Amino acid sequence: MLSVHIGVRHHENIVIELKKDSGYDDPYYQTKEYVDWFDNNPKYKGKKIHGIICLNSPTTNVLEKVHNDERIRIFEYQILYTER
């Protein structure tokens, strides 16, 4: 899922990549491609572009890539099932 929020007040664009589980493709690469597209689009010149990846159980490889790219942040979600 891709969602773009354009913050009128702060002139920021946020790309959100929501993945089921840890993602089937490289979630960092996909998010980076979207962020790069905004960075290179004249319509968004001078605006801040950020990427957010939300997934379950990120791989060490993905975590390393994200931590080396200041434009992208990663959030891990967890699902808990409880019998009642």
C-alpha positions as CSV (number, residue, x, y, z in Angstrom):
1,M,0.0,0.0,0.0
2,L,1.3,3.4,-0.9
3,S,0.0,6.6,0.7
4,V,1.2,10.1,0.2
5,H,0.5,12.9,2.6
6,I,1.3,16.4,1.5
7,G,1.7,18.6,4.6
8,V,0.6,22.1,3.5
9,R,2.0,23.8,6.6
10,H,5.5,22.2,6.5
11,H,5.8,21.3,2.8
12,E,6.5,17.7,3.5
13,N,5.6,14.6,1.6
14,I,5.4,11.2,3.3
15,V,5.4,7.9,1.5
16,I,4.1,5.1,3.6
17,E,4.7,1.5,2.6
18,L,2.6,-1.0,4.6
19,K,3.7,-4.6,4.2
20,K,2.0,-7.8,5.1
21,D,4.5,-9.7,7.3
22,S,8.1,-8.9,6.3
23,G,7.2,-8.1,2.7
24,Y,7.6,-10.3,-0.3
25,D,9.9,-7.9,-2.2
26,D,12.5,-5.6,-0.8
27,P,10.4,-3.0,1.1
28,Y,13.4,-0.6,1.4
29,Y,14.0,-0.6,-2.4
30,Q,10.3,0.0,-3.1
31,T,10.1,2.9,-0.7
32,K,13.4,4.3,-1.9
33,E,12.0,4.3,-5.5
34,Y,9.0,6.3,-4.5
35,V,11.0,8.7,-2.4
36,D,13.5,9.1,-5.3
37,W,10.6,9.8,-7.7
38,F,9.4,12.7,-5.5
39,D,12.9,14.0,-5.0
40,N,13.4,14.1,-8.8
41,N,10.0,15.5,-9.7
42,P,10.1,19.3,-10.4
43,K,6.6,19.7,-8.9
44,Y,8.0,18.7,-5.4
45,K,11.2,20.7,-5.7
46,G,12.2,22.2,-2.3
47,K,9.8,20.0,-0.3
48,K,10.9,17.4,2.2
49,I,10.3,13.8,1.2
50,H,10.2,11.1,3.9
51,G,9.5,7.4,3.6
52,I,8.0,5.2,6.3
53,I,8.0,1.4,6.1
54,C,5.6,-0.6,8.3
55,L,6.1,-4.3,8.5
56,N,6.3,-7.3,10.7
57,S,9.7,-9.0,11.3
58,P,12.0,-6.9,9.2
59,T,15.2,-8.7,8.0
60,T,18.6,-7.5,9.2
61,N,19.4,-6.5,5.6
62,V,16.3,-4.2,5.4
63,L,17.0,-2.7,8.8
64,E,20.6,-2.0,7.8
65,K,19.5,-0.3,4.6
66,V,16.9,1.9,6.3
67,H,19.3,2.9,9.1
68,N,21.8,4.1,6.4
69,D,19.2,6.3,4.7
70,E,18.1,9.3,6.7
71,R,15.1,9.9,4.5
72,I,13.4,6.6,5.5
73,R,12.2,5.2,8.8
74,I,11.0,1.8,9.7
75,F,8.3,0.7,12.1
76,E,7.6,-2.9,13.1
77,Y,4.1,-4.1,13.9
78,Q,3.1,-7.1,15.9
79,I,-0.1,-9.1,15.9
80,L,-1.3,-10.9,19.0
81,Y,-4.1,-13.4,19.0
82,T,-5.7,-14.3,22.2
83,E,-8.3,-17.0,22.9
84,R,-11.2,-15.7,25.1
